[in-house]
Amino acid sequence: MTDSDVVHIGLQAMLLSAKLGFPILLVALGIGFAVSLVQAVTQVQEMTLSFVPKLIGVALVLLVSGHWMLQETVGFTRDMFALLPQLLD
């Protein structure tokens, strides 16, 4: 196993985690922005008000894209196990 192999595997892992986390973070950001905008307009400054919509939004994203996320993770794991004999040389 060379240094470039380690860097390549690390890069693939970071790209996978970014790809899997992006939809969740994007929805949480959008909902947080919308709730903040509503709070600014109505002058209701309750910190716990944005928690429930974010929780529901993230749960919906996980429900919709969970299968795809699992497929991506299993594919990455299969690739790593297939690469294992080559790395042990």
Residue frames relative to the residue before (quaternion, step in Angstrom):
aa qw qx qy qz dx dy dz
M 1.0000 0.0000 0.0000 0.0000 0.00 0.00 0.00
T 0.1995 -0.7943 0.5657 0.0963 3.54 -0.71 1.06
D 0.6893 -0.4668 0.3539 0.4263 3.52 -1.32 0.14
S 0.6471 0.5237 -0.3300 0.4451 3.57 1.00 -0.75
D 0.6018 0.5466 -0.3600 0.4577 3.61 1.12 -0.61
V 0.6571 0.5100 -0.3030 0.4650 3.56 0.95 -0.90
V 0.6574 0.5012 -0.3047 0.4731 3.57 0.95 -0.88
H 0.6500 0.5197 -0.3177 0.4544 3.59 0.97 -0.82
I 0.6628 0.4872 -0.3042 0.4804 3.59 0.93 -0.87
G 0.6513 0.5129 -0.3156 0.4617 3.59 0.96 -0.81
L 0.6442 0.5176 -0.3140 0.4675 3.56 1.02 -0.82
Q 0.6471 0.5104 -0.3181 0.4687 3.58 0.98 -0.83
A 0.6536 0.5117 -0.3137 0.4611 3.59 0.98 -0.82
M 0.6689 0.4888 -0.3068 0.4685 3.59 0.95 -0.81
L 0.6440 0.5097 -0.3254 0.4687 3.59 1.00 -0.75
L 0.6385 0.5167 -0.3254 0.4684 3.57 1.02 -0.77
S 0.6756 0.4821 -0.3092 0.4643 3.59 0.87 -0.86
A 0.6347 0.5072 -0.3353 0.4768 3.60 1.05 -0.66
K 0.6572 0.5124 -0.3103 0.4574 3.57 0.98 -0.86
L 0.6974 0.4638 -0.2775 0.4707 3.59 0.99 -0.78
G 0.7120 0.4644 -0.2640 0.4558 3.58 1.03 -0.69
F 0.5362 0.6768 -0.3905 0.3193 3.58 1.16 -0.54
P 0.6822 0.4736 -0.3334 0.4463 3.68 0.75 -0.82
I 0.6500 0.5151 -0.3203 0.4578 3.58 0.97 -0.82
L 0.6869 0.4811 -0.2848 0.4644 3.56 0.86 -0.95
L 0.6398 0.5301 -0.3293 0.4485 3.58 1.01 -0.78
V 0.6649 0.4863 -0.3045 0.4782 3.60 0.93 -0.84
A 0.6531 0.5047 -0.3181 0.4666 3.60 0.93 -0.86
L 0.6478 0.5102 -0.3179 0.4680 3.59 1.01 -0.78
G 0.6714 0.5038 -0.2978 0.4547 3.58 0.90 -0.91
I 0.6738 0.4741 -0.2979 0.4822 3.58 0.91 -0.87
G 0.6417 0.5241 -0.3227 0.4576 3.58 0.97 -0.79
F 0.6491 0.5072 -0.3135 0.4724 3.57 1.01 -0.80
A 0.6649 0.5040 -0.3063 0.4583 3.59 0.92 -0.90
V 0.6653 0.4867 -0.3084 0.4748 3.60 0.92 -0.84
S 0.6377 0.5221 -0.3276 0.4620 3.60 1.01 -0.76
L 0.6360 0.5247 -0.3201 0.4666 3.55 1.04 -0.79
V 0.6550 0.4948 -0.3054 0.4826 3.58 0.96 -0.85
Q 0.6549 0.5058 -0.3162 0.4640 3.59 0.96 -0.81
A 0.6513 0.5064 -0.3226 0.4639 3.60 1.01 -0.73
V 0.6657 0.4970 -0.3063 0.4648 3.57 0.99 -0.80
T 0.7642 0.3642 -0.2005 0.4932 3.58 0.88 -0.91
Q 0.3514 -0.7664 0.4586 0.2808 3.60 1.32 -0.15
V 0.4083 0.6439 -0.5165 0.3898 3.55 1.05 0.86
Q 0.0657 -0.8343 0.5473 -0.0087 3.58 -0.36 1.22
E 0.2421 0.7585 -0.5575 0.2349 3.55 0.51 1.21
M 0.3948 -0.7600 0.4693 0.2153 3.58 -0.58 1.15
T 0.6933 0.4870 -0.2898 0.4452 3.60 1.01 -0.70
L 0.4881 0.6943 -0.4214 0.3196 3.60 1.23 -0.21
S 0.7096 0.4579 -0.2769 0.4583 3.61 0.99 -0.68
F 0.5221 0.6725 -0.4106 0.3264 3.62 1.17 -0.30
V 0.7003 0.4868 -0.2838 0.4382 3.60 0.77 -1.00
P 0.6690 0.4682 -0.3359 0.4695 3.67 0.81 -0.76
K 0.6347 0.5132 -0.3401 0.4670 3.60 1.00 -0.72
L 0.6412 0.5286 -0.3193 0.4555 3.57 0.95 -0.85
I 0.6692 0.4848 -0.2956 0.4792 3.59 0.93 -0.88
G 0.6581 0.5180 -0.3073 0.4519 3.60 0.96 -0.86
V 0.6706 0.4811 -0.2974 0.4800 3.57 0.92 -0.88
A 0.6325 0.5222 -0.3358 0.4630 3.59 1.01 -0.74
L 0.6542 0.5031 -0.3165 0.4677 3.60 0.99 -0.76
V 0.6346 0.5160 -0.3316 0.4702 3.58 1.00 -0.78
L 0.6614 0.4938 -0.3084 0.4728 3.58 0.95 -0.83
L 0.6356 0.5268 -0.3249 0.4614 3.57 1.05 -0.74
V 0.7092 0.4569 -0.2576 0.4711 3.58 0.93 -0.92
S 0.8209 0.2610 -0.1135 0.4950 3.59 0.77 -0.99
G 0.3704 0.7606 -0.4706 0.2506 3.59 1.22 0.17
H 0.6321 0.5347 -0.3291 0.4540 3.56 1.02 -0.80
W 0.6580 0.4997 -0.3013 0.4760 3.58 0.93 -0.88
M 0.6480 0.5177 -0.3199 0.4580 3.59 0.96 -0.84
L 0.6556 0.5040 -0.3060 0.4718 3.56 0.99 -0.82
Q 0.6359 0.5228 -0.3275 0.4638 3.60 1.00 -0.78
E 0.6539 0.5105 -0.3118 0.4633 3.59 0.95 -0.85
T 0.6731 0.4950 -0.2949 0.4636 3.58 0.93 -0.88
V 0.6583 0.4907 -0.3089 0.4800 3.59 0.96 -0.83
G 0.6331 0.5275 -0.3292 0.4611 3.60 1.01 -0.74
F 0.6460 0.5050 -0.3145 0.4783 3.57 0.97 -0.82
T 0.6616 0.5049 -0.3058 0.4625 3.57 0.94 -0.87
R 0.6379 0.5135 -0.3248 0.4732 3.60 0.98 -0.78
D 0.6445 0.5167 -0.3206 0.4635 3.57 0.97 -0.81
M 0.6575 0.5075 -0.3113 0.4617 3.58 0.99 -0.79
F 0.6686 0.4781 -0.3034 0.4820 3.58 0.99 -0.78
A 0.6335 0.5108 -0.3313 0.4775 3.61 1.08 -0.65
L 0.6807 0.4887 -0.2749 0.4715 3.59 1.10 -0.66
L 0.4954 0.7133 -0.3979 0.2958 3.57 1.22 -0.45
P 0.6857 0.4637 -0.3318 0.4524 3.67 0.73 -0.81
Q 0.6363 0.5265 -0.3233 0.4620 3.57 1.07 -0.71
L 0.6757 0.4948 -0.2961 0.4592 3.59 1.03 -0.71
L 0.6543 0.5331 -0.3116 0.4366 3.59 1.12 -0.56
D 0.5349 0.6364 -0.4038 0.3819 3.60 1.23 -0.20
